[in-house]
Amino acid sequence: MPTYSYVCTSCGHTFDTHQTFSEEALTECPKCKKELRKQFGNLGVSFKGTGFYKNDSVPARSSDSD
């Protein structure tokens, strides 16, 4: 289950919560009951292995000069 970060636009309260993809985003601050904004940070995706870079999908050139 993904973790989402929220910040209140009024009081500045920040917190993280676990929500499923199908759940609606939270809209009300639990402290002051005003508007929340979802924060976006670094993505939790890690690409490991071959095939993720341009040079991985291009055939290697031979260094032979005939």
C-alpha positions in Angstrom: 0.0 0.0 0.0 1.5 3.4 -1.0 2.3 6.1 1.5 1.2 9.6 0.7 2.4 12.9 2.3 0.0 15.7 3.0 0.5 19.3 4.2 -2.2 21.7 5.4 -2.4 25.0 3.5 -3.5 26.8 6.6 -1.6 25.6 9.7 1.3 23.8 7.9 0.7 20.5 9.7 2.4 17.6 7.7 1.8 13.9 8.0 2.0 10.6 6.0 -0.7 8.1 5.5 -1.2 4.7 3.9 -3.9 4.7 1.2 -4.9 2.3 -1.5 -4.8 3.5 -5.1 -8.6 3.5 -5.3 -9.1 5.7 -2.2 -9.8 9.4 -2.7 -7.2 11.9 -1.6 -7.7 13.4 1.8 -9.0 17.0 1.7 -9.4 18.1 5.4 -6.6 18.7 7.9 -7.0 16.5 11.0 -5.8 19.4 13.3 -7.6 22.6 12.0 -10.1 21.1 9.6 -8.9 23.3 6.7 -7.7 22.3 3.2 -4.9 19.7 2.6 -2.5 19.5 -0.3 -0.8 16.3 -1.3 3.0 16.6 -1.4 5.1 14.9 -4.1 8.7 14.0 -3.5 11.2 11.5 -4.8 9.6 8.5 -6.5 10.1 5.1 -4.8 11.1 3.4 -8.0 14.4 1.7 -8.5 15.5 0.4 -11.9 18.0 -2.4 -11.6 19.4 -4.6 -14.3 20.0 -4.0 -18.0 17.6 -2.5 -20.5 16.8 0.8 -18.8 19.3 3.1 -20.5 19.7 4.1 -24.1 23.1 2.4 -24.4 21.6 -0.9 -23.1 19.3 -1.2 -26.1 21.9 -0.3 -28.8 24.1 -3.1 -30.2 27.7 -2.8 -29.2 29.9 -1.5 -32.0 33.0 -3.5 -32.9 36.3 -1.7 -32.6 37.7 -3.5 -35.6 38.7 -1.1 -38.4 38.9 -3.2 -41.6 
